[in-house]
Amino acid sequence: MTIDTKREILILQLAALSLPVTDYQIQTEVPVLRDTLCDGSTQIRLLPPSPCILTVRCTVWQSECGMYLSALQMPMRKQRSFDTEFAGIQFLGLQITAVDCSVKEHGRTAVLTVSLIGGIDA
């Protein structure tokens, strides 16, 4: 068997802005509360689910990093939410919580990291 390692470029669409994603992480969880009862046994209770956290990393030209930061700043400040499909998952109410751009010394490219929080349509 041969594995095809050609990867399609994933695009995260946030309104008119398209982010070319090179790496991403999705975190979703249901917190658990463990209570120790007086007989020494443990009771486990599931708490309400936490919102989903989507973190995407994009490799962009260093000269374009400022354009991306400017375009992401306004929706982050106004707490705008986005409903979008990404990597085969429908996300609801995603809001930008952090944006970071890092450039190595004398590098031509930059890594743009965007963190979003919201829900997944089940």
Disulfide bonds with the S-S distance in Angstrom:
Cys65-Cys101 1.71
